[in-house]
Amino acid sequence: MTLIFLHGSGCTRVVWEYQQLCFDNCLALNLPGHPEGNELTSVSQMAQWLESYIEERNLQNVILIGHSLGSAVAIQAALLKKIDIKGLVLIGAGARLKVIPQLLDSLSAIVDQGGDVPDNLFSANQLILEPLRTEINTSIKGNGPRVMLNDFYACDKFDVIDHLAEITVPVQIIVGDKDEMTPLKYAVFLQDHLPKAEVKIIEGGTHMVFAEQPDLVNGIIKGFLAKL
C-alpha cells in the first residue's frame, strides 16, 4: 500500500514529520502553492490535482491520510472514484468545514495590508513539542497569510453531506476530544453517515492531535492498515 499524507490549511508536509518517520512507503505532499506553484481555490480542484498526481505515478492500493483541509481533499478524491483508493484516514475532519466569518474578514484585511500570519493562528500548535512546533510555525509563516486565507475559503465552501453514502471504502476517523476547530460531533456525524467508518477519540487531543500525540495516532493508523 502507498500512504499519502495531506496537510491542513496554511501548512506544508512538515506537519507529518512523526508519521514520515514511522511509516514505510509513504508520501507527504505539499498542496500546490504551499509554497511552490499556484494555489488552488477549491477542494474539488485540489482533489483533481491529487488524482492526476496518483495517476501520473501509477500508484496503487492508495491510503489517503488527511488532516482538516487535507481530510476534505481525501474525501473529495474518494468521491471521484477514478483512482485506486483502498481506505481513508481522516483527522480533524468534517462533512462541512465552515470557517468563522470574522476570521475570514480579519485575515482578508491582513492580506490587503501586506501583513504577516497573525500569532493567534499558531495557538492550535501550542501542544506540539519542539522542535516540530517551530518547524510547523515557520512553514506557515513562509506560506504567508494569502495562502492561509485561500485555504480557509476552500474549507468554507466544502460540503459533501449529501454524498457521504457514496464512499464505500473503509474509513478511520481520528479526533481529539479537545478539538475546537473540528469538534467531536463532526467525527460522529461522519461515522454515522459513512458506510464503513469508525471513530477513535484521543483524550486531551486538539486539532493537531497527530503531531501532539503521534505514538497514539500512528498506532491507530497501523491498526487500521492491518485490517485492510
C-alpha positions in Angstrom: 0.0 0.0 0.0 1.1 3.6 -0.6 0.2 6.1 2.1 -0.3 9.7 1.0 -0.5 12.3 3.7 -2.3 15.6 3.1 -1.8 18.6 5.3 -4.3 21.2 6.6 -4.8 24.9 5.9 -1.8 27.1 5.5 0.6 24.2 6.3 3.1 22.1 4.5 4.2 18.4 4.5 6.5 19.2 7.5 3.5 18.6 9.9 3.7 14.9 9.2 7.3 14.5 10.4 6.4 11.9 13.1 4.4 9.9 10.6 7.1 10.0 7.9 9.5 8.6 10.4 7.1 5.8 11.4 5.7 4.5 8.1 7.4 3.0 5.1 6.2 3.6 1.5 4.6 6.9 2.4 4.4 10.3 0.6 3.7 13.6 2.4 2.7 16.1 -0.2 2.6 19.9 -0.4 -0.6 21.1 -1.9 0.0 23.5 -4.8 1.1 26.9 -3.6 2.5 25.6 -0.3 4.7 27.3 -1.2 5.7 26.1 -4.8 3.2 26.7 -7.6 -0.1 28.4 -7.7 -2.6 27.6 -5.0 -5.9 26.0 -6.0 -9.1 27.7 -4.9 -11.4 24.8 -4.1 -11.3 21.4 -2.5 -12.6 19.9 -5.8 -9.6 21.4 -7.7 -7.2 20.0 -5.0 -8.8 16.6 -5.4 -8.4 16.7 -9.1 -4.8 17.7 -8.7 -4.3 14.7 -6.3 -6.0 12.4 -8.8 -3.6 13.5 -11.5 -0.6 13.1 -9.2 -1.6 9.5 -8.4 -2.4 8.6 -12.0 0.9 10.0 -13.4 2.9 7.8 -11.0 0.6 4.8 -11.4 0.3 4.5 -7.6 -1.8 1.5 -6.5 -3.6 0.5 -3.3 -3.5 4.1 -2.0 -4.4 5.1 1.5 -5.2 8.8 1.8 -4.5 10.3 5.2 -5.7 13.8 5.6 -5.9 16.5 8.3 -8.5 19.2 8.2 -8.4 20.7 4.7 -6.4 17.6 3.7 -9.2 15.3 5.0 -11.6 17.2 2.8 -9.3 16.7 -0.2 -9.2 12.9 0.7 -13.0 12.7 0.9 -13.4 14.6 -2.4 -10.8 12.4 -4.1 -12.7 9.2 -2.9 -15.9 10.6 -4.4 -14.2 11.0 -7.8 -13.9 7.1 -7.9 -11.2 7.4 -10.5 -8.2 6.2 -8.5 -7.3 3.1 -6.6 -8.1 4.1 -3.1 -8.2 1.3 -0.5 -9.1 3.4 2.5 -9.2 6.8 4.2 -7.8 8.1 7.5 -9.5 11.4 8.4 -8.1 13.5 11.2 -9.8 16.7 12.4 -12.4 16.1 9.7 -15.9 17.1 8.8 -18.5 16.8 6.1 -18.6 20.5 6.1 -15.8 22.8 7.3 -17.3 26.2 7.8 -15.0 29.0 8.9 -16.0 31.8 11.3 -16.8 34.8 9.1 -14.8 37.1 11.4 -11.7 35.1 10.9 -12.1 35.3 7.1 -12.7 39.1 7.4 -9.7 39.7 9.6 -7.3 37.6 7.6 -8.5 39.2 4.4 -7.7 42.6 5.9 -4.2 41.4 6.8 -3.6 40.2 3.2 -4.8 43.6 1.8 -2.4 45.4 4.2 0.5 43.1 3.3 0.8 41.8 6.9 2.1 38.5 8.3 0.2 35.5 9.6 -1.2 36.6 13.0 0.2 35.0 16.1 -3.3 33.8 17.2 -3.4 31.4 14.3 -0.5 29.5 15.9 -2.4 28.8 19.1 -3.6 25.4 17.7 0.0 24.3 17.7 0.9 25.0 21.3 0.8 21.4 22.5 3.2 20.2 19.8 6.7 19.5 21.2 9.7 21.3 20.0 11.4 21.4 17.6 8.5 20.3 15.4 6.3 23.2 16.7 8.7 25.8 15.5 9.2 24.0 12.2 5.5 24.0 11.5 5.0 27.6 12.5 8.0 28.6 10.3 6.5 26.8 7.3 3.1 28.5 7.9 4.8 31.9 8.0 6.7 31.0 4.8 3.4 30.3 3.0 2.0 33.6 4.2 -1.5 34.8 5.0 -2.8 34.8 1.5 -2.3 31.0 1.2 -4.0 30.5 4.6 -6.9 32.7 3.5 -7.3 30.8 0.3 -7.3 27.5 2.2 -9.9 28.8 4.6 -12.1 29.9 1.7 -11.8 26.4 0.2 -12.8 24.9 3.5 -15.7 27.2 3.9 -17.2 26.2 0.6 -16.7 22.4 1.2 -19.9 20.5 1.8 -20.3 16.8 1.0 -23.1 16.0 3.5 -25.3 14.7 0.7 -22.7 12.4 -0.8 -21.1 10.5 2.2 -23.0 7.4 1.4 -21.2 7.1 -1.9 -17.9 6.4 -0.1 -17.7 2.7 0.3 -14.1 2.2 1.2 -13.1 1.7 4.9 -12.6 4.9 6.8 -10.7 5.5 10.1 -11.7 8.8 11.7 -9.4 10.2 14.4 -10.3 13.2 16.6 -9.1 14.8 19.8 -11.7 15.3 22.4 -10.4 18.9 22.9 -10.6 19.8 19.2 -12.5 23.1 19.0 -12.0 23.6 15.2 -13.5 20.3 14.1 -15.2 19.0 17.3 -16.2 15.5 18.2 -19.7 15.9 16.8 -18.2 16.3 13.3 -16.5 13.0 13.6 -19.6 11.3 15.0 -21.6 12.6 12.0 -19.1 11.2 9.6 -19.2 7.8 11.4 -23.0 7.8 11.2 -23.2 8.6 7.5 -20.2 6.8 6.0 -21.0 3.1 5.4 -17.6 1.7 6.7 -16.3 4.2 9.2 -15.1 4.0 12.8 -14.1 6.9 15.1 -11.2 6.8 17.5 -11.2 9.5 20.2 -7.9 10.7 21.7 -8.1 12.1 25.2 -6.6 15.5 25.5 -6.0 15.9 21.8 -6.7 19.1 20.0 -6.9 19.9 16.3 -3.2 19.0 15.7 -3.6 15.7 17.6 -1.5 13.7 15.1 1.6 15.9 15.9 0.7 16.3 19.6 0.3 12.6 20.4 2.0 10.8 17.4 2.5 7.5 19.0 -1.2 7.0 19.7 -2.2 8.3 16.3 0.3 6.2 14.5 -0.8 3.1 16.4 -4.4 3.7 15.3 -3.3 4.1 11.7 -1.3 0.8 11.9 -4.3 -1.0 13.3 -6.4 0.3 10.5 -3.9 -0.8 7.9 -3.7 -4.2 9.4 -7.4 -4.7 8.9 -7.3 -3.9 5.2 
